[in-house]
Amino acid sequence: MHHHGYTWVGSGLHRVRAGVRRAGHPEFATSPVPPLELAHWLLKPASFVRGTWEDPKEAAGWFAEQVRPHKEAFTFRHDREVLEERLAAVADVAAGGEDVAGGWWLGGQRFLGVYLVGCRPHRFRPRYPCPSGAA
């Protein structure tokens, strides 16, 4: 089991348009907008993968590195206050073979999404191929 990392920062308006976020949509494979189901990241081209880790602690470290620089731009104060608590749980969740999704609204109606998706096999979609070809 390993995890692939994915990120997305963009207009929150793109996030609410479900069409390109569905695996069957003609633009799904080329759209950087996060899919509706986390496992569907595995169906996108390998170019969307930002990293791959066998070690859940290393994956969690990457996850935190993607989020912390945006902390001051979080729209909601509560998200800033509980961030370290949320980040501390990422390694344990990943160690259990689960996916990890983090999403934060940023100023200017932007949205930050950071994701770790389990692979080989995915917990709920074991037949999905590994985008990087890793075993």
C-alpha positions as CSV (number, residue, x, y, z in Angstrom):
1,M,0.0,0.0,0.0
2,H,1.2,3.5,-0.8
3,H,-0.5,6.9,-1.1
4,H,-0.5,9.4,-3.9
5,G,-0.7,13.1,-3.1
6,Y,-2.8,15.6,-5.0
7,T,-3.5,19.3,-4.6
8,W,-5.8,21.9,-6.1
9,V,-6.2,25.6,-5.5
10,G,-8.8,27.4,-7.5
11,S,-12.1,29.2,-7.6
12,G,-14.7,27.7,-5.4
13,L,-17.2,28.2,-8.3
14,H,-15.3,25.5,-10.2
15,R,-15.6,23.1,-7.3
16,V,-19.4,23.3,-7.2
17,R,-19.8,22.5,-10.9
18,A,-20.2,18.7,-10.6
19,G,-20.0,17.9,-14.4
20,V,-16.2,17.7,-14.9
21,R,-15.8,16.2,-11.4
22,R,-17.6,13.0,-12.5
23,A,-15.5,10.2,-13.9
24,G,-17.7,9.8,-17.0
25,H,-17.5,13.4,-18.1
26,P,-15.5,14.0,-21.3
27,E,-13.2,16.6,-19.6
28,F,-12.7,14.6,-16.4
29,A,-9.2,13.3,-17.3
30,T,-7.9,16.7,-18.2
31,S,-9.6,18.8,-15.5
32,P,-7.5,19.7,-12.4
33,V,-10.7,20.2,-10.3
34,P,-10.9,17.4,-7.7
35,P,-13.2,14.5,-8.5
36,L,-16.4,13.9,-6.5
37,E,-15.0,10.6,-5.2
38,L,-11.5,10.6,-3.8
39,A,-10.6,7.3,-5.4
40,H,-11.4,8.8,-8.8
41,W,-8.1,10.7,-8.5
42,L,-6.6,7.3,-9.5
43,L,-8.4,7.5,-12.8
44,K,-6.7,10.7,-13.8
45,P,-3.4,10.9,-15.6
46,A,-0.2,10.4,-13.5
47,S,0.7,14.0,-14.2
48,F,-1.7,15.0,-11.5
49,V,0.2,13.0,-8.8
50,R,2.3,15.4,-6.7
51,G,4.1,12.6,-4.8
52,T,3.9,9.0,-3.8
53,W,4.8,7.6,-0.4
54,E,5.0,4.1,1.2
55,D,5.5,5.7,4.7
56,P,2.4,7.3,6.1
57,K,4.5,9.8,8.2
58,E,6.3,11.0,5.0
59,A,2.9,11.4,3.3
60,A,1.6,13.3,6.3
61,G,4.6,15.6,6.2
62,W,4.0,16.4,2.6
63,F,0.3,17.0,3.3
64,A,1.2,19.5,6.1
65,E,3.8,21.3,3.8
66,Q,1.0,21.9,1.3
67,V,-1.4,23.3,3.8
68,R,0.6,25.4,6.3
69,P,1.7,28.1,3.8
70,H,-2.0,28.9,3.2
71,K,-3.0,29.1,6.9
72,E,-3.2,32.9,7.1
73,A,-5.4,33.0,4.0
74,F,-8.0,30.6,5.6
75,T,-11.4,32.3,5.5
76,F,-12.5,30.9,8.8
77,R,-10.6,31.5,12.1
78,H,-11.7,28.1,13.4
79,D,-9.8,26.4,10.6
80,R,-6.6,28.2,11.6
81,E,-7.1,27.4,15.3
82,V,-7.6,23.6,14.7
83,L,-5.1,23.1,11.8
84,E,-2.3,21.6,13.8
85,E,-4.7,19.1,15.5
86,R,-6.0,18.1,12.1
87,L,-2.6,17.7,10.6
88,A,-1.5,15.6,13.6
89,A,-4.1,13.0,12.7
90,V,-3.1,12.6,9.0
91,A,-0.4,10.0,9.5
92,D,-2.6,7.8,11.6
93,V,-5.4,7.9,9.1
94,A,-3.0,7.1,6.2
95,A,-1.4,4.3,8.2
96,G,-4.8,2.7,8.4
97,G,-4.9,2.6,4.6
98,E,-7.5,5.3,4.3
99,D,-7.7,8.3,2.1
100,V,-7.2,11.8,3.6
101,A,-8.9,14.8,2.3
102,G,-8.4,18.4,3.5
103,G,-10.3,21.4,2.2
104,W,-10.2,25.0,3.2
105,W,-11.8,28.1,1.9
106,L,-9.4,30.9,1.3
107,G,-9.9,34.6,0.7
108,G,-11.2,35.7,-2.7
109,Q,-13.7,32.7,-2.8
110,R,-10.8,30.3,-3.6
111,F,-10.6,26.8,-2.3
112,L,-7.5,24.7,-1.3
113,G,-7.8,21.0,-1.5
114,V,-5.0,18.6,-0.4
115,Y,-5.5,14.8,-0.8
116,L,-3.8,11.5,0.0
117,V,-5.3,8.6,-1.9
118,G,-4.5,5.0,-1.0
119,C,-3.4,2.8,-3.8
120,R,-2.6,-0.8,-4.5
121,P,-5.1,-1.6,-3.6
122,H,-7.5,1.3,-2.9
123,R,-9.7,0.3,0.1
124,F,-13.0,0.7,-1.7
125,R,-12.0,0.6,-5.4
126,P,-9.3,-2.2,-5.5
127,R,-9.6,-2.6,-9.3
128,Y,-8.6,1.0,-10.0
129,P,-5.2,1.1,-11.6
130,C,-2.2,2.8,-10.1
131,P,-1.7,6.0,-12.1
132,S,2.1,5.9,-11.7
133,G,2.4,2.1,-12.5
134,A,3.8,1.5,-9.0
135,A,3.1,-2.0,-7.5
